[in-house]
Amino acid sequence: AKEAVPQKTNVRESRMAESSVPARERSRAMQIRSRATSHDCRAARSLHTLTPFMLRMQEALKARDFLASASSVRCMCHSNPDGDAVGALLGFGLLLEKVFPEKPVFFQCVDGAPATFRFLPGALRVQEPSPEESSVVVILDSAEPKLTGVHESYPQLFDGSMQTINIDHHPGNTRFATVNIILPEAASTCEIIVAIADLFTRDEFQPRL
């Protein structure tokens, strides 16, 4: 018996068959596929961004209330900052200025933003830490107090004397703040800031004072 020879696809016939479908129907099918793909992509992005925070809504709400009641907010990252620290510091500070436009927001670090990152919006505003009792201090990308470089000069930031918010992605974070938003599953602290931005800019998430 002769071995069956696989039939080659006739490209010309395939194209002719496709062209026999009315243009209007082909266009409609393409639109439906495009909308379905777009919807799936949006859903995937939403799930990726929001799931961790839906599981920690209590911490997010408490952080929002602290920030809403503060006279000012001071955002701080670890010393000798890398890209994630600088990005989280600037990103969160600028977010707060949008959500709470009436509040002074300060960008702070014992070391200024490295020259590599000074092109970023707000990078030249980074200054030496100077916490005040009426401020809420947000500490970003710092797994433990000593990484900030101010654990000895400003111990009140870490002994419960002041309202503080700790946002970080390192698994070994010591949870030293009043409110701790720690997501080890996040690839960076900047990724957490993006998720917070999504929540903080929703109408239903705005503080009711």
Residue, then its C-alpha position, 0 to 999 in steps of 0.5 A: a500500500k502506498e503511504a498517504v502523502p500529506q496534501k499541501t495547502n493551496v494558498r490561492e484557493s484559501r484566499m479565494a475562499e476567504s474572499s467569497v465571504p462578504a466584506r461586511e461580514r469579514s469586517r464585523a468578525m474582525q471588530i468582534r475579535s478586536r473588542a474581545t481581545s481588548h476586553d481581555c487585556r483590560a481585564a488582565r491588567s485590572l486583575h493584575t493591578l487590583t487583586p493584591f489591594m483588594l486583599r489589603m483594603q483595610e490598610a489602604l483605607k487607613a492610609r487614605d484616612f491618615l493622609a486626608s487628616a494630615s496637615s502635610v505629608r512627607c515622603m521618604c525613601h531609603s538612603n543611596p536610592d536606586g531607581d525603584a526608591v526614587g521612582a516610588l518616592l516621586g510617584f507617590g508624592l506627585l500622586l498625593e499632590k493630585v489627590f490632596p491638592e491643598k496639602p503640602v507634600f515633601f520629597q525627602c531622602v538623606d541622599g539627593a536623587p542621583a544624577t541619573f534620575r534628575f530628569l524625572p519630574g520632582a527629582l530636584r525637589v528631594q531634600e533632607p528629611s525633616p519630619e514634623e509632629s503634625s505630618v504623616v510620613v510615608i516611608l517607601d522601599s525601605a525594609e527596615p528603619k536603618l535603611t532610611g538613614v534617619h533611625e537615630s536622628y528621628p527615632q520618633l518615626f519608628d517608635g509609634s510616636m508619629q503616624t507613619i505609612n510603610i510601603d514596600h515589596h521586600p519580603g523581610n520588611t519589619r513592618f515598623a510603621t503605623v500602617n504597613i502595605i507590604l506586598p512581597e509578590a510585587a516586583s517593585t515598590c513602584e508597582i505597588i504605587v501604580a496600584i495605589a494610584d488606581l485606588f486613590t483616584r477612584d471616586e468611591f475611594q475618596p475620603r469623606l471628611 
